[in-house]
Amino acid sequence: MTNPAYTPQSVRVMHFGLVAGGAAAILLTSLLCVGARLPAQSALKPFRVATKPDEITLVVSAVVKDLSNAVASSMSASTAKAWRIEVPDSTRKVWKEVRDGLAAILHARAVRPSDSSYQTIAIQSSIVRGDTLFATYSTSTEWYCAPSPNLVIPKGGGWTGSSSETNLVAVRQGKYWSTPTVLLGLTTDGGCMYKNSPLKWRLG
């Protein structure tokens, strides 16, 4: 079996979902329209990568909150679960600590070639423009569909899974950041479909 960490993903169904209602969609559209809702001075300011402690804390806190169910489940687990944890820059001490901290609260271990399933959390580099911070992270569950004469999707067997992307926007108000607004997220659904059992998807 090929190491899951380096195996291309199989067929998935992609769709957009409103994570925080219609207002979030309007806000996202405005932010993407050449700073339509940003003050003129802020719209002209260049982007920079978020590296300050309070900026990283803001993003990580949102991630941990999103993973609360997984953290609760790990507390009662007798064995470690396979996780693939990705951070923006694993060469920096702060991101190494974030990765190790997430691994600790998730009771995680590294993905092995013999694993038939694993979970992922991937934090992308956050961007700050003027007084606004933009962040994106994603979670997913991946599993292997063994080759079978009755297997229809993915054809010939392979890896598939379900994933969810979360986008955050926070505005600095004086010395502090506002509570992040959750925006549109792209989700993908995958599963193992067998002949004569079209509804029996093995969803993550």
C-alpha positions as CSV (number, residue, x, y, z in Angstrom):
1,M,0.0,0.0,0.0
2,T,1.3,3.4,-0.9
3,N,1.9,6.0,1.8
4,P,-1.3,8.0,2.2
5,A,0.6,11.2,2.6
6,Y,1.8,11.1,-1.0
7,T,-1.2,9.5,-2.7
8,P,-3.4,11.6,-5.1
9,Q,-7.0,11.8,-4.0
10,S,-9.8,10.1,-5.9
11,V,-13.2,11.2,-7.2
12,R,-15.0,13.7,-4.9
13,V,-18.0,15.9,-5.3
14,M,-17.3,19.6,-4.6
15,H,-19.8,22.1,-3.5
16,F,-19.9,25.5,-1.8
17,G,-21.8,26.0,1.4
18,L,-22.6,29.1,3.5
19,V,-20.9,28.5,6.8
20,A,-22.2,31.6,8.4
21,G,-25.3,32.6,6.5
22,G,-26.1,35.2,3.8
23,A,-24.3,38.0,5.5
24,A,-21.0,36.1,5.2
25,A,-21.5,35.7,1.5
26,I,-22.1,39.4,1.0
27,L,-19.0,40.2,3.1
28,L,-16.8,37.8,1.2
29,T,-18.0,39.3,-2.1
30,S,-17.3,42.8,-0.9
31,L,-13.8,41.9,0.3
32,L,-12.9,40.4,-3.1
33,C,-14.1,43.4,-5.0
34,V,-11.0,45.6,-4.9
35,G,-11.5,46.6,-1.3
36,A,-15.1,47.6,-1.8
37,R,-15.8,47.6,1.9
38,L,-12.4,48.7,3.1
39,P,-11.5,52.3,3.8
40,A,-9.6,53.9,0.9
41,Q,-6.3,54.0,2.8
42,S,-6.6,50.4,4.0
43,A,-7.4,49.2,0.4
44,L,-4.1,50.7,-0.8
45,K,-2.0,49.0,1.8
46,P,0.0,45.9,0.7
47,F,-0.5,42.5,2.0
48,R,1.8,40.8,4.5
49,V,2.1,37.4,6.0
50,A,0.7,37.2,9.5
51,T,3.6,36.5,11.8
52,K,2.9,38.4,15.1
53,P,2.0,36.3,18.1
54,D,-1.5,37.7,18.5
55,E,-2.2,37.0,14.8
56,I,-1.1,33.4,15.1
57,T,-3.0,33.0,18.3
58,L,-6.2,34.2,16.7
59,V,-6.0,31.7,13.9
60,V,-4.9,28.7,16.1
61,S,-7.7,29.5,18.6
62,A,-10.3,29.2,15.7
63,V,-8.7,25.9,14.6
64,V,-8.8,24.4,18.0
65,K,-12.4,25.5,18.5
66,D,-13.3,23.8,15.2
67,L,-11.5,20.6,16.3
68,S,-13.3,20.5,19.6
69,N,-15.2,17.2,18.8
70,A,-12.0,15.5,17.7
71,V,-10.2,16.7,20.8
72,A,-13.1,15.4,23.0
73,S,-13.0,12.1,21.2
74,S,-9.2,11.8,21.6
75,M,-9.5,12.2,25.4
76,S,-11.3,8.9,25.7
77,A,-9.2,7.1,23.0
78,S,-6.9,4.3,24.2
79,T,-4.6,4.5,21.2
80,A,-3.3,7.4,19.1
81,K,-5.0,8.2,15.8
82,A,-3.4,8.9,12.5
83,W,-3.2,12.6,11.7
84,R,-1.5,14.7,9.0
85,I,-0.9,18.1,10.5
86,E,0.3,20.9,8.2
87,V,1.4,24.4,9.3
88,P,2.5,27.4,7.1
89,D,6.2,27.2,8.0
90,S,7.5,24.1,9.9
91,T,11.0,25.7,10.1
92,R,9.8,28.4,12.4
93,K,9.7,27.6,16.2
94,V,6.3,29.1,16.7
95,W,4.7,26.9,14.0
96,K,6.6,23.8,15.3
97,E,5.1,24.5,18.7
98,V,1.6,24.8,17.1
99,R,2.0,21.5,15.2
100,D,3.2,19.7,18.3
101,G,0.5,21.3,20.4
102,L,-2.2,20.1,18.0
103,A,-0.7,16.7,17.9
104,A,-0.8,16.5,21.7
105,I,-4.5,17.6,22.2
106,L,-5.6,15.3,19.3
107,H,-3.6,12.4,20.7
108,A,-2.2,12.1,17.2
109,R,0.5,10.0,15.6
110,A,2.2,10.2,12.1
111,V,0.5,8.6,9.2
112,R,1.9,5.1,8.4
113,P,2.0,3.3,5.0
114,S,-0.2,0.6,6.6
115,D,-3.0,3.0,7.6
116,S,-6.3,2.6,5.8
117,S,-7.6,5.9,7.0
118,Y,-6.3,9.2,8.5
119,Q,-7.4,12.7,9.3
120,T,-5.8,16.0,8.3
121,I,-5.7,19.6,9.5
122,A,-3.9,22.1,7.2
123,I,-3.4,25.7,8.2
124,Q,-2.4,28.0,5.4
125,S,-0.4,31.2,5.7
126,S,-2.6,34.1,7.0
127,I,-2.6,37.5,5.3
128,V,-2.9,40.9,6.9
129,R,-4.0,43.9,4.8
130,G,-4.3,47.2,6.7
131,D,-6.4,46.4,9.8
132,T,-7.9,43.1,8.4
133,L,-6.6,39.6,8.8
134,F,-7.6,36.8,6.3
135,A,-7.0,33.2,7.2
136,T,-7.8,29.8,5.7
137,Y,-7.6,26.2,7.1
138,S,-9.1,22.9,6.1
139,T,-9.9,19.6,7.7
140,S,-10.5,16.2,6.1
141,T,-10.9,12.5,6.6
142,E,-9.2,10.2,4.1
143,W,-9.6,6.5,3.7
144,Y,-8.6,3.7,1.3
145,C,-11.2,1.9,-0.9
146,A,-9.7,-1.6,-1.6
147,P,-9.9,-2.8,-5.2
148,S,-13.0,-5.0,-5.7
149,P,-15.0,-6.3,-8.6
150,N,-18.0,-4.6,-7.1
151,L,-16.3,-1.3,-6.5
152,V,-17.6,1.4,-8.8
153,I,-16.1,4.6,-7.3
154,P,-13.2,5.1,-7.1
155,K,-12.6,2.7,-10.1
156,G,-9.8,0.3,-9.4
157,G,-9.6,1.3,-5.8
158,G,-7.7,4.1,-4.2
159,W,-7.9,7.0,-1.7
160,T,-11.0,9.2,-1.2
161,G,-12.4,11.3,1.5
162,S,-14.4,14.3,2.6
163,S,-13.0,17.7,3.4
164,S,-14.1,21.2,4.5
165,E,-12.4,24.5,4.1
166,T,-12.9,27.4,6.5
167,N,-12.1,31.1,5.7
168,L,-11.8,33.7,8.5
169,V,-11.8,37.4,8.5
170,A,-11.0,39.5,11.6
171,V,-10.6,43.3,12.0
172,R,-8.3,44.9,14.5
173,Q,-10.2,47.2,16.9
174,G,-7.6,49.2,18.8
175,K,-5.2,46.8,20.5
176,Y,-7.3,43.7,19.9
177,W,-8.7,41.6,17.1
178,S,-12.5,41.2,16.7
179,T,-14.0,37.7,16.8
180,P,-13.3,36.2,13.4
181,T,-16.2,36.0,10.9
182,V,-16.6,32.6,9.3
183,L,-17.0,32.9,5.5
184,L,-17.7,30.6,2.6
185,G,-16.1,27.2,2.7
186,L,-15.5,24.8,-0.1
187,T,-16.4,21.2,0.8
188,T,-15.8,17.9,-1.0
189,D,-17.6,14.6,-0.4
190,G,-16.1,11.3,-1.4
191,G,-16.9,7.7,-0.7
192,C,-16.7,4.0,-1.8
193,M,-19.6,3.1,-4.1
194,Y,-20.3,-0.5,-4.8
195,K,-22.5,-2.2,-7.5
196,N,-26.1,-2.9,-6.4
197,S,-25.5,-0.6,-3.4
198,P,-25.6,2.9,-4.8
199,L,-26.5,4.5,-1.5
200,K,-23.8,2.8,0.6
201,W,-21.2,5.5,0.5
202,R,-18.4,5.2,3.1
203,L,-18.4,8.8,4.1
204,G,-15.9,10.4,6.4
